Amino acid sequence: MVTPHMRFSWEHSSSCFIYGDVTVDQSIVNPITSQMARLYQHYSALPGYEHKKLPLEYARSYFAAEIKQDTQEFIYKHFVLQFLLDEIHRNQLITANWPRLTEVKAVDGTLVYRFTLTMTPAITLKEWKHFVFKQPERKNYKDLDNQVVHFIKQATDTARAHDKHTTEPGDWISFSIQMLNPETQEPLFDTKHNYWIRMSSDVILSTLQQSFSEKKVGDSFIVDSLPFINAPQSSIDEPCHYKVVVESITKGSHMSLEFFKQTFKLKTRADVHKKLIEVFSYRNDISQRRSTIEELFHLLFTKHRFEMPKHIITRKKESLLSIIKRQSDYNIYKNNKSFDTHLTLLAEKMLKEELIIDNIGCTEEIEVTSADIAHYLHLFNNERLKEFIYFKPFIDNIEDSNTPLHEAILAQAVLREKTLNYILHTLS
């Protein structure tokens, strides 16, 4: 994402880490700071001002620390995070784990966000396109073919019964936002930001999800706040309103044959049938799809020998543990004597897989489009289809999230998934 309002620079701090700086221009910092100060004019906890509006300059002075913190957090979650991930990809920096924010400082009216990025070990890719790869065989039960035929028919019938142009419960919605002055409703900036959200099938919807109900592509509306998952929460209201525009709708009630064909580069209905068999055929509780992926990584690791540094594995373990702790059976897991060993091995395995996939994706110059993200999210529509997904965003259970998801965060997982499918298609 190239923008004149932000700049990205980086430098090596050691052989294992680099510092990545995102500099946010005054053209963003000043309007947000001013809007934050205006919010604090309505702060009613001061004696004698319970029902009055504070003078602007007094609010700026008295709440200077709070305004500074809220401004930094707001700019981070709306501008910096997505820009950083885009720039890491654009500069072909192959990193491990999530970027760690280490410092925010003001420099001549700008804000500089410094991140510590963990660099992965350098590997030299061999001529992987010439590797001999044999996909595990499917089970030859006739009933599997009948199940797939029924699955395709059911998806086709469901597609006919639903309005593909109007949002419904379960749909994935791509939307853009533009920040507005809450008083004049004029745009604060000319830039737009892209997000995805799922219309929950539950009876209770969030306020934002309700706003998307029965909308079509191109429809717009204005909201006064946007909730984000795992983002710092400001101590007060949002400093702006948001104009939301529906960019695309990905149906969540059924499988799209067209999306499925495009995802896996299939041409005929017979190709679709053969591909779906991969998630219907199981051996020892492992699908043919998962067995195929495991065999592929075994081949790649046999040809490429490398080790992951311990400090990278430790960070990955911390991330995995934070997810596992939210599961109801965490206490059962942690009481197992080999829990830490298994967690270490899992972290190392995931890091190695990500490293080799990221290197191939970078070398092959694979890019992600909004259509790729739609195809990826579409696979979350069904338990069978979810079996095709190997790489997931760091957010667990994204299909159950009722908050907007940054397109750049999704793009990282989609890029890996697209690269994985590209490798399998090439070797087949």
Secondary structure, DSSP 8 states (H G I E B T S, - for coil): ---TTEEEEEEESSSSEEEEEEEE-HHHHHHHHHHHHHHHTT---STT-TTS---HHHHHHHTHHHHHHHHHHHHIIIIIHHHHHHHHHHTT--EEEEEEEEEEEEETTEEEEEEEEEE--------GGG-----------HHHHHHHHHHHHHHHHHHHHS-TTS--TT-EEEEEEEEE-TTT--BS-S--EEEEEE--SSSS--HHHHHTTT--TT-EEEES----TT----SS--SSEEEEEEEEEE--SS--HHHHHHHHT--SHHHHHHHHHTTT-EETTEEHHHHHHHHHHHHHHHHS-----HHHHHHHHHHHHHHHTTSTTHHHHHTSTTHHHHHHHHHHHHHHHHHHHHHHHHHTT----HHHHHHHHHGGGSHHHHTT-----SSTTGGG--S-EEHHHHHHHHHHHHHHHHHHHHH-
